[in-house]
Amino acid sequence: MNLQNNELEAGQVLAHGLALVQGLWQHDHPSAHLEIIGIKVGAVGLTVALSPSLGLIAFVHIEYHFRSHSKLFRKLLKRKRKTERMRPWSEKHGNTVLPLRAIVAIFLLSLAIRNSTTTAQQQAACDPGDAAALQEFKADFLENDVFGSWLPETDCCSFVQCNSQGRVEVIVIVADRIGVFPNPNNTGVVGESLGKLTALTSLTLIGVRFYGPIPTAWRSLTGLTLLYGALNNFTGKIPPEIGQLKNLNELKLYVGNLEGSLPATICQLTKLTRLEIESQLLSGPLPPCIIKLVNLQFFSLNDNHFAGPISSNLGGLPSLQSLILENNRFTGSIPPSLGKLSQLQTLRLTNNRLTGSIPADLSKAGALQEITLDNNQLTGTIPVALTKLQQLQTLSINSNRLSGSIPRYIGSFPSLTTVGLSSNRLTGTVPAEIGGLTVSNQTGTVLITIDHNSLSGTLPNTLSNVGSLIASYNRFTGGFPLSLCVNGYSVDLSHNLLDSGAPVGTVPANPKLQILDLSYNQIAGPIPSWLSSVTSLTTLDISNNKFNAGEISASLLGLPVLETLKAFNNLLNSPLPTLAFTSAIRYLDLHSLRLTGTIPADFFPKFPDLDYLDLSQNVLQGPLPSNIAQLTNLFHVDLSSNKLDGQVPDLSALTQLVYLNLTGNMFQEPVPSVPALPIESERV
């Protein structure tokens, strides 16, 4: 057997597989870059540490089941179901649950990795001094499986990577979510022994909790090119000795308690391509000397306490591709000099205290793909010059003080797929040209948020490219543009002044709209019949309108995938439908509709999956059909404040009930009830 060829093949599989995992993640989470930061191979499984661009760390553990793959895939399918429950709209919520395909890919990688670890390289034995330093480092922490293979009698090159002379070259330690903790009996500086590993070129420590300073002894690691720490609980200041690590290409420190300012000596690290210090307590202004980091490509100080103006010197970093300064306390205006960054692709300045207008000079940064400026105090309008950004995909300026109208040229951005303008002071109408935005290759849709403004008029029926529209809390009038059913996933038009149920356009033959919220509007007359043609709906909220004619139709209740229907607080004055239908609804809230008549004897069996039922505050009369007991998934039943009478049927089969309210009727005693658990009422 040719071990060298086997190693090469395993390495190729690994390289291609890692790229596959990252590609799958990017497909399902287009706004969150995923980086695989560590892989720990154990006797029974593989742990992969994953770092989304949000600065969080996720861990995936895959067990080896060479004799029973079915057990593994049962576990993966269970995780897939959990993922689906947690992720109804992951792009909106930034969920970090891995898709099933990525987990399967990691599993396949584990086979290649495990095979590759069985082929030992021909090299010298571990240097005795390095071996001793590693044992000192291990002793700094309480016993943990992370160091299970770090035995004194074992050649250290079996658990860390050594060079051909036996010197320790690469250390990757990936602890579990709990991490490893310092030994309380230790009297020195935790981790300082690593400073003796003078041949070290790469150090990755994930979940190794120091609860102390970054050791100044690490200044001797002058060959270090990568220093990656996450969940280390470092405290104190970044030591000025950091400037002695002049070969560093990447310095990444996530999640800790580092404080003080960014030391000026960091500007001596002129080989840096990545400088990412996130979720710490660093403060003060940026050092002016930052302009010396001419090779810097990725610069992130996300989630710190930096203050003062954003240095205009940042415009002198010719290689910069990503600038992330969000979640700090920066003040002043956005420096126009950022327009000089010809390589800049990502600009995130969210959650600061920036003022002034958006500089038109940003249009000169021709490679920009994302501008995110949410939660600041920016004023003025969107500069027309930004339309020159041919590659801009995301423009998000939510929660600022922008004024004026949405410009017609918003549809002229050739690549723009995400527009965020919510919580500003915008007035006027939505221009029809916004329908010209390009459909994203990744999401297949356009995402628009314009809620909490003072926009008015009718919505244009040119929105067939829109996948998600959040336009609540405005003053829109007229009807619902059915072009939103073409590619729409979720549309929220609640808290407006829509006053027409008449169709605006036609429902497409194959609608895609799943979530529609038309609550808190002024729509009168019957419930629009076109709703029954949107067969893709899973959630519909038409509550708190002025519907005052017709009934809730069997065709609406029978929509094939509708799971949630809220229609409360209207004035229908109609009976429940008697026509035949079978419903997929699980959550049904029809309270305060002035429903009349009796509950049809076959009404409840039409909802086999129902778990939430509210028919309270109506005018229903007659007996309660005993077949309600067939709905064994019910956990919430409210039939209060009606005119139901007779004997309450046996409800003992409803073992999931946590809330049962039958008060305010004319039932014969005894009337059962179940005390409510602390569930928030849906009523307003």
Solvent accessible surface area in square Angstrom, and as a share of the most:
residue,aa,sasa,rsa
1,M,202,0.90
2,N,83,0.43
3,L,90,0.45
4,Q,141,0.63
5,N,83,0.42
6,N,55,0.28
7,E,49,0.22
8,L,109,0.54
9,E,109,0.49
10,A,11,0.08
11,G,35,0.34
12,Q,96,0.42
13,V,70,0.41
14,L,48,0.24
15,A,63,0.49
16,H,139,0.62
17,G,10,0.09
18,L,43,0.22
19,A,62,0.48
20,L,93,0.46
21,V,0,0.00
22,Q,59,0.26
23,G,40,0.38
24,L,26,0.13
25,W,3,0.01
26,Q,54,0.24
27,H,106,0.47
28,D,19,0.10
29,H,6,0.03
30,P,26,0.16
31,S,80,0.51
32,A,9,0.07
33,H,94,0.42
34,L,2,0.01
35,E,40,0.18
36,I,28,0.14
37,I,18,0.09
38,G,7,0.06
39,I,47,0.24
40,K,68,0.29
41,V,52,0.30
42,G,30,0.29
43,A,85,0.66
44,V,108,0.62
45,G,3,0.03
46,L,0,0.00
47,T,23,0.13
48,V,3,0.02
49,A,0,0.00
50,L,1,0.01
51,S,6,0.04
52,P,2,0.01
53,S,29,0.19
54,L,79,0.39
55,G,1,0.01
56,L,94,0.47
57,I,28,0.14
58,A,20,0.15
59,F,23,0.10
60,V,10,0.06
61,H,82,0.37
62,I,1,0.00
63,E,59,0.26
64,Y,21,0.08
65,H,28,0.12
66,F,97,0.41
67,R,242,0.88
68,S,44,0.29
69,H,84,0.38
70,S,68,0.44
71,K,104,0.44
72,L,0,0.00
73,F,77,0.32
74,R,151,0.55
75,K,66,0.28
76,L,1,0.00
77,L,89,0.44
78,K,137,0.58
79,R,69,0.25
80,K,74,0.31
81,R,131,0.48
82,K,105,0.45
83,T,10,0.06
84,E,99,0.45
85,R,178,0.65
86,M,91,0.41
87,R,67,0.24
88,P,81,0.51
89,W,41,0.14
90,S,2,0.01
91,E,51,0.23
92,K,119,0.50
93,H,123,0.55
94,G,27,0.26
95,N,27,0.14
96,T,41,0.24
97,V,31,0.18
98,L,9,0.05
99,P,13,0.08
100,L,36,0.18
101,R,113,0.41
102,A,0,0.00
103,I,1,0.01
104,V,37,0.21
105,A,6,0.04
106,I,2,0.01
107,F,7,0.03
108,L,99,0.49
109,L,7,0.04
110,S,0,0.00
111,L,51,0.25
112,A,10,0.08
113,I,10,0.05
114,R,82,0.30
115,N,94,0.48
116,S,35,0.23
117,T,80,0.46
118,T,104,0.60
119,T,18,0.10
120,A,80,0.62
121,Q,129,0.57
122,Q,177,0.78
123,Q,69,0.31
124,A,47,0.36
125,A,75,0.58
126,C,15,0.09
127,D,42,0.22
128,P,112,0.71
129,G,45,0.43
130,D,3,0.01
131,A,31,0.24
132,A,53,0.41
133,A,0,0.00
134,L,0,0.00
135,Q,47,0.21
136,E,77,0.35
137,F,0,0.00
138,K,30,0.13
139,A,64,0.49
140,D,14,0.07
141,F,7,0.03
142,L,83,0.42
143,E,148,0.66
144,N,46,0.23
145,D,124,0.64
146,V,16,0.09
147,F,3,0.01
148,G,48,0.46
149,S,63,0.41
150,W,10,0.03
151,L,78,0.39
152,P,102,0.64
153,E,141,0.63
154,T,48,0.28
155,D,61,0.32
156,C,3,0.02
157,C,21,0.12
158,S,81,0.52
159,F,37,0.16
160,V,13,0.08
161,Q,99,0.44
162,C,10,0.06
163,N,34,0.18
164,S,79,0.51
165,Q,127,0.57
166,G,0,0.00
167,R,63,0.23
168,V,0,0.00
169,E,46,0.21
170,V,31,0.18
171,I,1,0.00
172,V,68,0.39
173,I,7,0.03
174,V,4,0.02
175,A,1,0.01
176,D,77,0.40
177,R,171,0.62
178,I,124,0.63
179,G,2,0.02
180,V,2,0.01
181,F,73,0.31
182,P,31,0.19
183,N,39,0.20
184,P,112,0.71
185,N,126,0.65
186,N,46,0.24
187,T,141,0.82
188,G,44,0.42
189,V,62,0.36
190,V,22,0.13
191,G,0,0.00
192,E,74,0.33
193,S,5,0.03
194,L,0,0.00
195,G,7,0.07
196,K,111,0.47
197,L,0,0.00
198,T,72,0.42
199,A,25,0.19
200,L,0,0.00
201,T,42,0.25
202,S,17,0.11
203,L,0,0.00
204,T,5,0.03
205,L,3,0.02
206,I,0,0.00
207,G,0,0.00
208,V,0,0.00
209,R,33,0.12
210,F,1,0.01
211,Y,111,0.42
212,G,11,0.10
213,P,68,0.43
214,I,6,0.03
215,P,3,0.02
216,T,64,0.37
217,A,33,0.26
218,W,8,0.03
219,R,105,0.38
220,S,44,0.29
221,L,0,0.00
222,T,70,0.41
223,G,27,0.26
224,L,0,0.00
225,T,50,0.29
226,L,40,0.20
227,L,5,0.03
228,Y,7,0.02
229,G,3,0.03
230,A,0,0.00
231,L,32,0.16
232,N,4,0.02
233,N,25,0.13
234,F,6,0.03
235,T,46,0.27
236,G,26,0.25
237,K,142,0.60
238,I,3,0.02
239,P,13,0.08
240,P,80,0.51
241,E,48,0.22
242,I,6,0.03
243,G,1,0.01
244,Q,85,0.38
245,L,2,0.01
246,K,111,0.47
247,N,55,0.28
248,L,0,0.00
249,N,54,0.28
250,E,46,0.21
251,L,0,0.00
252,K,2,0.01
253,L,3,0.02
254,Y,13,0.05
255,V,47,0.27
256,G,12,0.11
257,N,59,0.30
258,L,0,0.00
259,E,84,0.38
260,G,18,0.17
261,S,60,0.38
262,L,6,0.03
263,P,20,0.12
264,A,65,0.50
265,T,36,0.21
266,I,0,0.00
267,C,2,0.01
268,Q,83,0.37
269,L,0,0.00
270,T,59,0.34
271,K,98,0.41
272,L,0,0.00
273,T,35,0.20
274,R,46,0.17
275,L,0,0.00
276,E,11,0.05
277,I,0,0.00
278,E,5,0.02
279,S,27,0.17
280,Q,9,0.04
281,L,72,0.36
282,L,0,0.00
283,S,42,0.27
284,G,22,0.21
285,P,86,0.54
286,L,9,0.04
287,P,15,0.09
288,P,96,0.60
289,C,27,0.16
290,I,0,0.00
291,I,74,0.37
292,K,118,0.50
293,L,0,0.00
294,V,72,0.41
295,N,67,0.34
296,L,0,0.00
297,Q,57,0.25
298,F,56,0.23
299,F,1,0.00
300,S,4,0.03
301,L,0,0.00
302,N,10,0.05
303,D,64,0.33
304,N,5,0.02
305,H,62,0.28
306,F,0,0.00
307,A,37,0.29
308,G,21,0.20
309,P,91,0.57
310,I,6,0.03
311,S,23,0.15
312,S,69,0.44
313,N,47,0.24
314,L,0,0.00
315,G,8,0.08
316,G,32,0.31
317,L,0,0.00
318,P,81,0.51
319,S,35,0.23
320,L,0,0.00
321,Q,49,0.22
322,S,11,0.07
323,L,0,0.00
324,I,18,0.09
325,L,0,0.00
326,E,24,0.11
327,N,51,0.26
328,N,10,0.05
329,R,103,0.38
330,F,0,0.00
331,T,55,0.32
332,G,30,0.28
333,S,64,0.41
334,I,2,0.01
335,P,10,0.06
336,P,71,0.45
337,S,20,0.13
338,L,0,0.00
339,G,4,0.03
340,K,151,0.64
341,L,2,0.01
342,S,66,0.43
343,Q,92,0.41
344,L,0,0.00
345,Q,66,0.29
346,T,25,0.14
347,L,0,0.00
348,R,32,0.12
349,L,0,0.00
350,T,13,0.08
351,N,58,0.30
352,N,10,0.05
353,R,125,0.46
354,L,0,0.00
355,T,56,0.32
356,G,32,0.30
357,S,65,0.42
358,I,5,0.02
359,P,16,0.10
360,A,49,0.38
361,D,52,0.27
362,L,0,0.00
363,S,11,0.07
364,K,141,0.60
365,A,0,0.00
366,G,38,0.36
367,A,20,0.16
368,L,0,0.00
369,Q,58,0.26
370,E,34,0.15
371,I,0,0.00
372,T,18,0.11
373,L,0,0.00
374,D,21,0.11
375,N,67,0.34
376,N,10,0.05
377,Q,63,0.28
378,L,0,0.00
379,T,58,0.34
380,G,28,0.27
381,T,79,0.46
382,I,7,0.04
383,P,21,0.13
384,V,90,0.52
385,A,22,0.17
386,L,0,0.00
387,T,28,0.16
388,K,136,0.58
389,L,0,0.00
390,Q,108,0.48
391,Q,87,0.39
392,L,0,0.00
393,Q,75,0.33
394,T,32,0.19
395,L,0,0.00
396,S,11,0.07
397,I,0,0.00
398,N,28,0.14
399,S,39,0.25
400,N,9,0.05
401,R,103,0.38
402,L,1,0.00
403,S,50,0.32
404,G,33,0.31
405,S,60,0.39
406,I,5,0.02
407,P,22,0.14
408,R,153,0.56
409,Y,57,0.22
410,I,0,0.00
411,G,17,0.16
412,S,67,0.43
413,F,2,0.01
414,P,56,0.35
415,S,33,0.21
416,L,0,0.00
417,T,15,0.09
418,T,37,0.22
419,V,1,0.01
420,G,3,0.03
421,L,0,0.00
422,S,12,0.08
423,S,44,0.28
424,N,13,0.07
425,R,149,0.54
426,L,6,0.03
427,T,65,0.38
428,G,30,0.29
429,T,68,0.39
430,V,10,0.06
431,P,6,0.04
432,A,46,0.36
433,E,77,0.34
434,I,2,0.01
435,G,14,0.14
436,G,51,0.49
437,L,1,0.01
438,T,61,0.36
439,V,54,0.31
440,S,15,0.10
441,N,160,0.82
442,Q,79,0.35
443,T,47,0.27
444,G,34,0.32
445,T,18,0.10
446,V,1,0.00
447,L,34,0.17
448,I,3,0.01
449,T,33,0.19
450,I,1,0.01
451,D,19,0.10
452,H,87,0.39
453,N,15,0.07
454,S,38,0.24
455,L,0,0.00
456,S,41,0.27
457,G,24,0.23
458,T,85,0.50
459,L,8,0.04
460,P,21,0.13
461,N,61,0.31
462,T,62,0.36
463,L,4,0.02
464,S,41,0.26
465,N,39,0.20
466,V,1,0.01
467,G,0,0.00
468,S,8,0.05
469,L,4,0.02
470,I,32,0.16
471,A,0,0.00
472,S,7,0.04
473,Y,100,0.38
474,N,11,0.05
475,R,141,0.51
476,F,0,0.00
477,T,46,0.27
478,G,15,0.15
479,G,9,0.08
480,F,7,0.03
481,P,0,0.00
482,L,2,0.01
483,S,14,0.09
484,L,0,0.00
485,C,0,0.00
486,V,51,0.29
487,N,33,0.17
488,G,1,0.01
489,Y,38,0.14
490,S,22,0.14
491,V,1,0.00
492,D,35,0.18
493,L,0,0.00
494,S,6,0.04
495,H,59,0.26
496,N,6,0.03
497,L,80,0.40
498,L,1,0.00
499,D,78,0.40
500,S,39,0.25
501,G,20,0.19
502,A,58,0.45
503,P,82,0.52
504,V,52,0.30
505,G,38,0.37
506,T,115,0.67
507,V,34,0.20
508,P,33,0.21
509,A,101,0.78
510,N,126,0.65
511,P,16,0.10
512,K,112,0.48
513,L,0,0.00
514,Q,65,0.29
515,I,50,0.26
516,L,1,0.00
517,D,33,0.17
518,L,2,0.01
519,S,6,0.04
520,Y,62,0.24
521,N,4,0.02
522,Q,67,0.30
523,I,5,0.03
524,A,48,0.38
525,G,19,0.18
526,P,80,0.50
527,I,19,0.10
528,P,11,0.07
529,S,97,0.63
530,W,21,0.07
531,L,1,0.00
532,S,26,0.17
533,S,55,0.36
534,V,0,0.00
535,T,63,0.37
536,S,22,0.14
537,L,0,0.00
538,T,35,0.20
539,T,41,0.24
540,L,0,0.00
541,D,22,0.11
542,I,1,0.01
543,S,1,0.01
544,N,26,0.13
545,N,12,0.06
546,K,106,0.45
547,F,2,0.01
548,N,83,0.43
549,A,41,0.32
550,G,45,0.43
551,E,69,0.31
552,I,3,0.02
553,S,38,0.24
554,A,10,0.07
555,S,68,0.44
556,L,3,0.02
557,L,0,0.00
558,G,23,0.23
559,L,5,0.02
560,P,86,0.54
561,V,70,0.40
562,L,0,0.00
563,E,82,0.37
564,T,28,0.16
565,L,0,0.00
566,K,41,0.17
567,A,1,0.01
568,F,9,0.04
569,N,43,0.22
570,N,3,0.02
571,L,80,0.40
572,L,5,0.02
573,N,86,0.44
574,S,8,0.05
575,P,70,0.44
576,L,4,0.02
577,P,2,0.01
578,T,98,0.57
579,L,127,0.63
580,A,99,0.76
581,F,27,0.11
582,T,102,0.59
583,S,4,0.03
584,A,30,0.23
585,I,0,0.00
586,R,99,0.36
587,Y,38,0.14
588,L,0,0.00
589,D,0,0.00
590,L,0,0.00
591,H,2,0.01
592,S,23,0.15
593,L,1,0.00
594,R,123,0.45
595,L,1,0.01
596,T,45,0.26
597,G,22,0.21
598,T,74,0.43
599,I,7,0.04
600,P,18,0.11
601,A,80,0.62
602,D,72,0.37
603,F,1,0.00
604,F,0,0.00
605,P,54,0.34
606,K,17,0.07
607,F,0,0.00
608,P,70,0.44
609,D,55,0.29
610,L,1,0.00
611,D,23,0.12
612,Y,14,0.05
613,L,0,0.00
614,D,3,0.02
615,L,0,0.00
616,S,0,0.00
617,Q,83,0.37
618,N,12,0.06
619,V,59,0.34
620,L,0,0.00
621,Q,88,0.39
622,G,11,0.11
623,P,85,0.53
624,L,7,0.04
625,P,18,0.11
626,S,79,0.51
627,N,30,0.15
628,I,1,0.01
629,A,20,0.15
630,Q,116,0.51
631,L,3,0.02
632,T,69,0.40
633,N,66,0.34
634,L,0,0.00
635,F,69,0.29
636,H,19,0.08
637,V,1,0.01
638,D,6,0.03
639,L,0,0.00
640,S,10,0.07
641,S,56,0.36
642,N,10,0.05
643,K,102,0.43
644,L,0,0.00
645,D,53,0.28
646,G,21,0.20
647,Q,100,0.45
648,V,13,0.07
649,P,21,0.13
650,D,107,0.56
651,L,21,0.11
652,S,85,0.55
653,A,50,0.39
654,L,8,0.04
655,T,107,0.62
656,Q,100,0.44
657,L,25,0.12
658,V,39,0.23
659,Y,44,0.17
660,L,7,0.04
661,N,33,0.17
662,L,3,0.02
663,T,84,0.49
664,G,55,0.53
665,N,29,0.15
666,M,119,0.53
667,F,20,0.08
668,Q,104,0.46
669,E,139,0.62
670,P,106,0.67
671,V,46,0.27
672,P,56,0.35
673,S,78,0.50
674,V,46,0.26
675,P,114,0.72
676,A,60,0.46
677,L,101,0.50
678,P,138,0.87
679,I,80,0.40
680,E,159,0.71
681,S,85,0.55
682,E,67,0.30
683,R,79,0.29
684,V,138,0.79
